[in-house]
Amino acid sequence: MSDRARLWESAEWLPQVDKFNNYYVNSELGIEADLSKTKKLALRSYVTDSFNNEPAAGKKRNDLTWVTAIAYKF
C-alpha cells in the first residue's frame, strides 16, 4: 500500500479435539492509515467474523462485527 497505510488479515480454525466436525472459524480483515507524520495517530477499520459450525439451539452460526476507530500509539 504505502508507508502510511497498512492492510492485514488473519484466520484461525479451532476444531473440537474429539469431534472435528464441530469447529469455530475466526477471521479478521482490516486497514489502518496514519493521520499524522509522527505515526502516533491512525484511523483503523476492520471486520471480524466468528463462525460456529454447531451453535447452541436458537443461536446463529455467524457473528460479524465492523469496527472503525481512531488509534493513538505511545
Chimera marker file (.cmm) of the C-alpha trace (Angstrom):
<marker_set name="trace">
<marker id="1" x="0.000" y="0.000" z="0.000" r="1" g="1" b="0" radius="0.5"/>
<marker id="2" x="2.198" y="2.868" z="1.257" r="1" g="1" b="0" radius="0.5"/>
<marker id="3" x="4.437" y="3.775" z="4.174" r="1" g="1" b="0" radius="0.5"/>
<marker id="4" x="1.430" y="5.397" z="5.910" r="1" g="1" b="0" radius="0.5"/>
<marker id="5" x="-1.200" y="2.681" z="5.336" r="1" g="1" b="0" radius="0.5"/>
<marker id="6" x="-1.383" y="-0.981" z="6.289" r="1" g="1" b="0" radius="0.5"/>
<marker id="7" x="-3.672" y="-3.866" z="5.400" r="1" g="1" b="0" radius="0.5"/>
<marker id="8" x="-3.895" y="-7.058" z="7.451" r="1" g="1" b="0" radius="0.5"/>
<marker id="9" x="-5.833" y="-10.297" z="7.614" r="1" g="1" b="0" radius="0.5"/>
<marker id="10" x="-5.887" y="-13.316" z="9.869" r="1" g="1" b="0" radius="0.5"/>
<marker id="11" x="-7.844" y="-16.546" z="10.162" r="1" g="1" b="0" radius="0.5"/>
<marker id="12" x="-7.908" y="-19.426" z="12.594" r="1" g="1" b="0" radius="0.5"/>
<marker id="13" x="-9.713" y="-22.769" z="12.633" r="1" g="1" b="0" radius="0.5"/>
<marker id="14" x="-10.437" y="-24.240" z="16.077" r="1" g="1" b="0" radius="0.5"/>
<marker id="15" x="-11.819" y="-27.805" z="15.956" r="1" g="1" b="0" radius="0.5"/>
<marker id="16" x="-13.175" y="-29.750" z="18.904" r="1" g="1" b="0" radius="0.5"/>
<marker id="17" x="-10.451" y="-32.275" z="19.771" r="1" g="1" b="0" radius="0.5"/>
<marker id="18" x="-12.684" y="-35.352" z="19.877" r="1" g="1" b="0" radius="0.5"/>
<marker id="19" x="-15.151" y="-34.238" z="17.147" r="1" g="1" b="0" radius="0.5"/>
<marker id="20" x="-13.549" y="-32.401" z="14.203" r="1" g="1" b="0" radius="0.5"/>
<marker id="21" x="-16.962" y="-31.700" z="12.605" r="1" g="1" b="0" radius="0.5"/>
<marker id="22" x="-17.629" y="-29.214" z="15.437" r="1" g="1" b="0" radius="0.5"/>
<marker id="23" x="-15.403" y="-26.168" z="14.971" r="1" g="1" b="0" radius="0.5"/>
<marker id="24" x="-15.044" y="-22.399" z="15.159" r="1" g="1" b="0" radius="0.5"/>
<marker id="25" x="-13.523" y="-20.191" z="12.464" r="1" g="1" b="0" radius="0.5"/>
<marker id="26" x="-12.398" y="-16.696" z="13.451" r="1" g="1" b="0" radius="0.5"/>
<marker id="27" x="-11.193" y="-14.237" z="10.822" r="1" g="1" b="0" radius="0.5"/>
<marker id="28" x="-10.276" y="-10.577" z="10.630" r="1" g="1" b="0" radius="0.5"/>
<marker id="29" x="-9.595" y="-8.149" z="7.781" r="1" g="1" b="0" radius="0.5"/>
<marker id="30" x="-8.543" y="-4.569" z="8.375" r="1" g="1" b="0" radius="0.5"/>
<marker id="31" x="-6.944" y="-1.396" z="7.112" r="1" g="1" b="0" radius="0.5"/>
<marker id="32" x="-5.132" y="1.341" z="9.006" r="1" g="1" b="0" radius="0.5"/>
<marker id="33" x="-3.938" y="4.762" z="7.796" r="1" g="1" b="0" radius="0.5"/>
<marker id="34" x="-1.747" y="7.206" z="9.707" r="1" g="1" b="0" radius="0.5"/>
<marker id="35" x="-3.329" y="10.602" z="10.349" r="1" g="1" b="0" radius="0.5"/>
<marker id="36" x="-0.096" y="12.340" z="11.361" r="1" g="1" b="0" radius="0.5"/>
<marker id="37" x="3.506" y="12.393" z="10.157" r="1" g="1" b="0" radius="0.5"/>
<marker id="38" x="4.698" y="11.118" z="13.543" r="1" g="1" b="0" radius="0.5"/>
<marker id="39" x="2.575" y="7.956" z="13.019" r="1" g="1" b="0" radius="0.5"/>
<marker id="40" x="1.114" y="8.266" z="16.524" r="1" g="1" b="0" radius="0.5"/>
<marker id="41" x="-2.482" y="8.835" z="15.389" r="1" g="1" b="0" radius="0.5"/>
<marker id="42" x="-4.220" y="6.486" z="12.955" r="1" g="1" b="0" radius="0.5"/>
<marker id="43" x="-7.635" y="5.687" z="11.554" r="1" g="1" b="0" radius="0.5"/>
<marker id="44" x="-8.368" y="1.971" z="11.787" r="1" g="1" b="0" radius="0.5"/>
<marker id="45" x="-11.255" y="-0.001" z="10.310" r="1" g="1" b="0" radius="0.5"/>
<marker id="46" x="-11.651" y="-3.772" z="10.410" r="1" g="1" b="0" radius="0.5"/>
<marker id="47" x="-14.191" y="-6.560" z="10.090" r="1" g="1" b="0" radius="0.5"/>
<marker id="48" x="-14.208" y="-9.675" z="12.282" r="1" g="1" b="0" radius="0.5"/>
<marker id="49" x="-16.231" y="-12.796" z="11.616" r="1" g="1" b="0" radius="0.5"/>
<marker id="50" x="-16.786" y="-15.623" z="14.106" r="1" g="1" b="0" radius="0.5"/>
<marker id="51" x="-18.372" y="-18.772" z="12.692" r="1" g="1" b="0" radius="0.5"/>
<marker id="52" x="-19.644" y="-21.618" z="14.890" r="1" g="1" b="0" radius="0.5"/>
<marker id="53" x="-20.362" y="-24.790" z="12.934" r="1" g="1" b="0" radius="0.5"/>
<marker id="54" x="-22.707" y="-26.229" z="15.587" r="1" g="1" b="0" radius="0.5"/>
<marker id="55" x="-24.240" y="-23.310" z="17.560" r="1" g="1" b="0" radius="0.5"/>
<marker id="56" x="-26.487" y="-23.751" z="20.594" r="1" g="1" b="0" radius="0.5"/>
<marker id="57" x="-30.211" y="-24.054" z="19.978" r="1" g="1" b="0" radius="0.5"/>
<marker id="58" x="-31.732" y="-20.749" z="18.869" r="1" g="1" b="0" radius="0.5"/>
<marker id="59" x="-28.348" y="-19.122" z="18.109" r="1" g="1" b="0" radius="0.5"/>
<marker id="60" x="-26.967" y="-18.036" z="14.737" r="1" g="1" b="0" radius="0.5"/>
<marker id="61" x="-23.853" y="-19.552" z="13.166" r="1" g="1" b="0" radius="0.5"/>
<marker id="62" x="-22.161" y="-16.257" z="12.237" r="1" g="1" b="0" radius="0.5"/>
<marker id="63" x="-21.265" y="-13.171" z="14.238" r="1" g="1" b="0" radius="0.5"/>
<marker id="64" x="-19.985" y="-10.311" z="12.053" r="1" g="1" b="0" radius="0.5"/>
<marker id="65" x="-18.543" y="-7.149" z="13.589" r="1" g="1" b="0" radius="0.5"/>
<marker id="66" x="-17.345" y="-3.975" z="11.845" r="1" g="1" b="0" radius="0.5"/>
<marker id="67" x="-15.218" y="-1.578" z="13.901" r="1" g="1" b="0" radius="0.5"/>
<marker id="68" x="-13.945" y="1.883" z="12.948" r="1" g="1" b="0" radius="0.5"/>
<marker id="69" x="-11.718" y="3.649" z="15.452" r="1" g="1" b="0" radius="0.5"/>
<marker id="70" x="-9.047" y="6.268" z="15.976" r="1" g="1" b="0" radius="0.5"/>
<marker id="71" x="-5.912" y="4.733" z="17.451" r="1" g="1" b="0" radius="0.5"/>
<marker id="72" x="-3.222" y="6.525" z="19.441" r="1" g="1" b="0" radius="0.5"/>
<marker id="73" x="0.198" y="4.867" z="19.665" r="1" g="1" b="0" radius="0.5"/>
<marker id="74" x="2.539" y="5.737" z="22.521" r="1" g="1" b="0" radius="0.5"/>
<link id1="1" id2="2" r="1" g="1" b="0" radius="0.2"/>
<link id1="2" id2="3" r="1" g="1" b="0" radius="0.2"/>
<link id1="3" id2="4" r="1" g="1" b="0" radius="0.2"/>
<link id1="4" id2="5" r="1" g="1" b="0" radius="0.2"/>
<link id1="5" id2="6" r="1" g="1" b="0" radius="0.2"/>
<link id1="6" id2="7" r="1" g="1" b="0" radius="0.2"/>
<link id1="7" id2="8" r="1" g="1" b="0" radius="0.2"/>
<link id1="8" id2="9" r="1" g="1" b="0" radius="0.2"/>
<link id1="9" id2="10" r="1" g="1" b="0" radius="0.2"/>
<link id1="10" id2="11" r="1" g="1" b="0" radius="0.2"/>
<link id1="11" id2="12" r="1" g="1" b="0" radius="0.2"/>
<link id1="12" id2="13" r="1" g="1" b="0" radius="0.2"/>
<link id1="13" id2="14" r="1" g="1" b="0" radius="0.2"/>
<link id1="14" id2="15" r="1" g="1" b="0" radius="0.2"/>
<link id1="15" id2="16" r="1" g="1" b="0" radius="0.2"/>
<link id1="16" id2="17" r="1" g="1" b="0" radius="0.2"/>
<link id1="17" id2="18" r="1" g="1" b="0" radius="0.2"/>
<link id1="18" id2="19" r="1" g="1" b="0" radius="0.2"/>
<link id1="19" id2="20" r="1" g="1" b="0" radius="0.2"/>
<link id1="20" id2="21" r="1" g="1" b="0" radius="0.2"/>
<link id1="21" id2="22" r="1" g="1" b="0" radius="0.2"/>
<link id1="22" id2="23" r="1" g="1" b="0" radius="0.2"/>
<link id1="23" id2="24" r="1" g="1" b="0" radius="0.2"/>
<link id1="24" id2="25" r="1" g="1" b="0" radius="0.2"/>
<link id1="25" id2="26" r="1" g="1" b="0" radius="0.2"/>
<link id1="26" id2="27" r="1" g="1" b="0" radius="0.2"/>
<link id1="27" id2="28" r="1" g="1" b="0" radius="0.2"/>
<link id1="28" id2="29" r="1" g="1" b="0" radius="0.2"/>
<link id1="29" id2="30" r="1" g="1" b="0" radius="0.2"/>
<link id1="30" id2="31" r="1" g="1" b="0" radius="0.2"/>
<link id1="31" id2="32" r="1" g="1" b="0" radius="0.2"/>
<link id1="32" id2="33" r="1" g="1" b="0" radius="0.2"/>
<link id1="33" id2="34" r="1" g="1" b="0" radius="0.2"/>
<link id1="34" id2="35" r="1" g="1" b="0" radius="0.2"/>
<link id1="35" id2="36" r="1" g="1" b="0" radius="0.2"/>
<link id1="36" id2="37" r="1" g="1" b="0" radius="0.2"/>
<link id1="37" id2="38" r="1" g="1" b="0" radius="0.2"/>
<link id1="38" id2="39" r="1" g="1" b="0" radius="0.2"/>
<link id1="39" id2="40" r="1" g="1" b="0" radius="0.2"/>
<link id1="40" id2="41" r="1" g="1" b="0" radius="0.2"/>
<link id1="41" id2="42" r="1" g="1" b="0" radius="0.2"/>
<link id1="42" id2="43" r="1" g="1" b="0" radius="0.2"/>
<link id1="43" id2="44" r="1" g="1" b="0" radius="0.2"/>
<link id1="44" id2="45" r="1" g="1" b="0" radius="0.2"/>
<link id1="45" id2="46" r="1" g="1" b="0" radius="0.2"/>
<link id1="46" id2="47" r="1" g="1" b="0" radius="0.2"/>
<link id1="47" id2="48" r="1" g="1" b="0" radius="0.2"/>
<link id1="48" id2="49" r="1" g="1" b="0" radius="0.2"/>
<link id1="49" id2="50" r="1" g="1" b="0" radius="0.2"/>
<link id1="50" id2="51" r="1" g="1" b="0" radius="0.2"/>
<link id1="51" id2="52" r="1" g="1" b="0" radius="0.2"/>
<link id1="52" id2="53" r="1" g="1" b="0" radius="0.2"/>
<link id1="53" id2="54" r="1" g="1" b="0" radius="0.2"/>
<link id1="54" id2="55" r="1" g="1" b="0" radius="0.2"/>
<link id1="55" id2="56" r="1" g="1" b="0" radius="0.2"/>
<link id1="56" id2="57" r="1" g="1" b="0" radius="0.2"/>
<link id1="57" id2="58" r="1" g="1" b="0" radius="0.2"/>
<link id1="58" id2="59" r="1" g="1" b="0" radius="0.2"/>
<link id1="59" id2="60" r="1" g="1" b="0" radius="0.2"/>
<link id1="60" id2="61" r="1" g="1" b="0" radius="0.2"/>
<link id1="61" id2="62" r="1" g="1" b="0" radius="0.2"/>
<link id1="62" id2="63" r="1" g="1" b="0" radius="0.2"/>
<link id1="63" id2="64" r="1" g="1" b="0" radius="0.2"/>
<link id1="64" id2="65" r="1" g="1" b="0" radius="0.2"/>
<link id1="65" id2="66" r="1" g="1" b="0" radius="0.2"/>
<link id1="66" id2="67" r="1" g="1" b="0" radius="0.2"/>
<link id1="67" id2="68" r="1" g="1" b="0" radius="0.2"/>
<link id1="68" id2="69" r="1" g="1" b="0" radius="0.2"/>
<link id1="69" id2="70" r="1" g="1" b="0" radius="0.2"/>
<link id1="70" id2="71" r="1" g="1" b="0" radius="0.2"/>
<link id1="71" id2="72" r="1" g="1" b="0" radius="0.2"/>
<link id1="72" id2="73" r="1" g="1" b="0" radius="0.2"/>
<link id1="73" id2="74" r="1" g="1" b="0" radius="0.2"/>
</marker_set>
